[in-house]
Amino acid sequence: MSSPPTTPMSQASTRFGLDSSISLDDAKGLRRRAVERVKQVSTPQDIFLFLVAFRILNALSVKTFFQPDEYFQSLEPAWQIAFGADSGVWITWEWRNHLRSAIHPAIFAAVYWLAACLSWVLRLSPSYRADLLVAAPKVAQAVFAALGDYYTWKLGERVYGAGSNEAWAALALTVCNPWQWFCSTRTLSNCLETTFTIFALNFWPWQWSMDPEEDDEVDEDGLRKSEDQKTMDRKSEDSKSEDKDEVDEMAKSVPSFWDRIRQSIDWQSRLRRCLLLAALACTLRPTNVLIWMSFACFTVLRIVTLGKMLSLPFEGMQIWLHISSLSLLPATKKERLTLLREVALCGSLVLLLSTFIDRLYYQQWTFPPFRFLYFNIAQSLAVFYGKNDWHYYISQGYPLLLTTLLPFGAIGIYQSLFPPDVPPQYSNYSPFTRAIKCQLATTTILVPFVLSFVSHKEVRFIYPLLPLLHILAAAPFTTFFLPAVSPAIPRSSQLTPKRILLGILLLVNMGIAILTTTSHQTAPLTVMTYLRGQHSKHYLNQPPSEFLPPAPSTMTVGFLMPCHSTPWRSHLVHPSIKAWALTCEPPVSFNVSARASYLDEADQFYANPKKFLAKTLGEPPPSKKRLASWFGWFSNRKKVKGGFGREDMIEADACDGREGRKTWPEYLVFFEQMEPTMRDVLKGSAYRDCWRGWNSWGHDDWRRKGDVIVWCLRKQGVKGKRKGFFWAILTTPRVNLGPTLKQRNNSNAGSKNDDANQRVLEPQECGQSNSNINERFDATFTAKMCGDQR
């Protein structure tokens, strides 16, 4: 008898101690068991905590600008709720016309309130307080994004089975998707809508969409049980049948504490959670109802196809005729009635909640979903913000969502809609799995098809479908790459072409994610950081002097760029930063003929910048402003029409994004494309180039090309230049130098009136220069500015 063949030793064998080594097969076995051990040890709580930490890192790493709605449809109204209408927010026309539900801003208003309370408890300085208020909504949205990732994985387990490779692949795809890294942590209503949608689908009664069978298990209410309920029932029965001495050995089969909690909740409670979340998603975005209409139709209706062979009258030819019709199957009558009852109950509850919150915000009864559909569809006002081709979602939407996963997503949809016609015992998936995949794939086709009839299209409108696409793409992705990475398959440790391809896909995803979140369009955010820094440097940290008046408490900024090109109060933070920008209000009250020739304020500016600036702002402040101020005080000359002045800016009606006449500010912000025009207009003025920030290599909007540039007025005495008593007199504003000749003639000769006229700044005026948010959270700053005079 020949001896058994020996296993060849690997040259790179793993050594234990001094001389021991293991074979290549043993190493593969250890690696396989290690992978399985990781899967077993990683509890759902561990996965969720990892996702939260990952998304917080993601949120704090995003430094680029994407869509104005990220700020103006969520953070601006949230700031208004938290800190008051006089805090300098920019409320856009949608909110003034009651098109949006206040539920989404109310969430971030609570976040702002908590962050403000935390800053008060920690006694943070104004600059640190501002950083906290900027970061707080990002962290909150990161938690919502982590919930979306987590429930994508859990739905993958419901579809493919707990612990399946496809479920883990779905989790890996959502974590490594560059669109998720770019968009999921932004404060868009679409992001929260996506989380609510995938969260709700985990509680959807998928078993009701299957054909009723005689061996179906039902609960005490006569409703068919889900696979999770069946599994927990089996665990409970097994645990009861075991002897007490074998409890330790059978601990794995005994339901855990969380299993018992879930088992104690009946299926109707799960259905109510599903419908409540679905109703919230529809409240945030009314178009989300298309997703739930699709799944509801699969539950209460199905297409019944009947076939019949027909003989043709010539040459004995026959054809097979298909006749399709709708049926009330597969859900039972009791399940259909239960679904209708719960939809009415949960929908009414969310509707009442939304109506109550909207009543508090708008101060009147209104129904935003109806007004949203009326303005955007009936009046077609959405076209004012862009019109896209009918194939946008196919040619641009899905490629942007999936990027490198597009082939796997397309294959997953096709295989789900047209599964191979093989007997169930030879199929890779159960009939239950195939039915759910078919419903998911149909929804990912139906929703973009319906939305394509609307002229205005954006990729974020189909963002809630991305988790479904991840789950569908997980099956072909696993089939293609699993043999190359699985430790249980021979030769998987070698550098195979599939492994190289997988590495390339990961590198491409990382490159796209880093480019879009750290490089492309960074200036709209960095310029706000610069402006806050300037405010802290020149307006919050001004040391007192007996020769100079206190530093002005109001900083003025003007944005000469397309409307909503930067964030607003959520990043300016300080209410003492008074700012204005070009508006782009749609023609709400215009008829069809007048809309064709309508130009908003931004369009008017770019059509003729010089004419617009001359009409709206007047003459810019001259370069010798100090001498002009001295001469103006001496001769009691009025200020230049439309010219710069702190008092003018405080009283201007065009602050905070409102349309109308504006004043020359201390800081002008515009894109590099406008720089030649601004140099021509401001030639000989007191403005100079003081900051320039990288934005992007290119842009599809010619008005936003190039860097973002900030021009500011030359440093004045009130900003910290201390060059003696005579310089202080030259640089002191006219109102602070004493009464004019006319004031002296009309005043009494008493010393009391003279003292009053020669004052620098009364305490109450110093307090009035700040809004309510200063009084609430900038008490340190107010005391510093007014303490010497009080």
Secondary structure as UniProt FT lines:
FT   TURN            11..12
FT   STRAND          15..16
FT   TURN            17..19
FT   STRAND          20..21
FT   HELIX           24..41
FT   HELIX           44..61
FT   HELIX           69..72
FT   TURN            73..74
FT   HELIX           75..83
FT   TURN            85..86
FT   HELIX           93..96
FT   TURN            97..98
FT   HELIX           103..122
FT   HELIX           126..160
FT   TURN            162..163
FT   HELIX           165..176
FT   HELIX           178..183
FT   TURN            184..185
FT   HELIX           189..201
FT   TURN            202..203
FT   HELIX           206..209
FT   TURN            214..215
FT   TURN            220..221
FT   HELIX           227..241
FT   HELIX           244..246
FT   TURN            247..250
FT   HELIX           251..253
FT   HELIX           257..264
FT   HELIX           267..284
FT   HELIX           286..288
FT   HELIX           289..300
FT   STRAND          302..311
FT   TURN            315..316
FT   STRAND          318..327
FT   HELIX           333..362
FT   HELIX           368..373
FT   HELIX           374..378
FT   HELIX           381..385
FT   TURN            390..391
FT   HELIX           393..397
FT   HELIX           398..402
FT   HELIX           403..405
FT   HELIX           406..417
FT   HELIX           424..426
FT   HELIX           431..451
FT   TURN            452..453
FT   HELIX           459..465
FT   HELIX           466..485
FT   TURN            487..488
FT   TURN            490..493
FT   HELIX           497..518
FT   TURN            519..521
FT   HELIX           523..535
FT   HELIX           536..540
FT   STRAND          555..559
FT   TURN            563..564
FT   HELIX           569..572
FT   TURN            575..576
FT   STRAND          577..581
FT   TURN            588..589
FT   HELIX           592..596
FT   HELIX           601..607
FT   HELIX           609..616
FT   TURN            623..624
FT   HELIX           625..635
FT   TURN            641..642
FT   HELIX           646..651
FT   TURN            653..654
FT   TURN            656..657
FT   STRAND          667..671
FT   HELIX           672..674
FT   HELIX           675..681
FT   TURN            682..684
FT   STRAND          687..693
FT   HELIX           702..704
FT   STRAND          708..713
FT   HELIX           717..719
FT   HELIX           725..731
FT   HELIX           734..736
FT   HELIX           741..746
FT   HELIX           751..757
FT   HELIX           763..768
FT   HELIX           772..777
FT   HELIX           779..786
FT   TURN            787..789
//
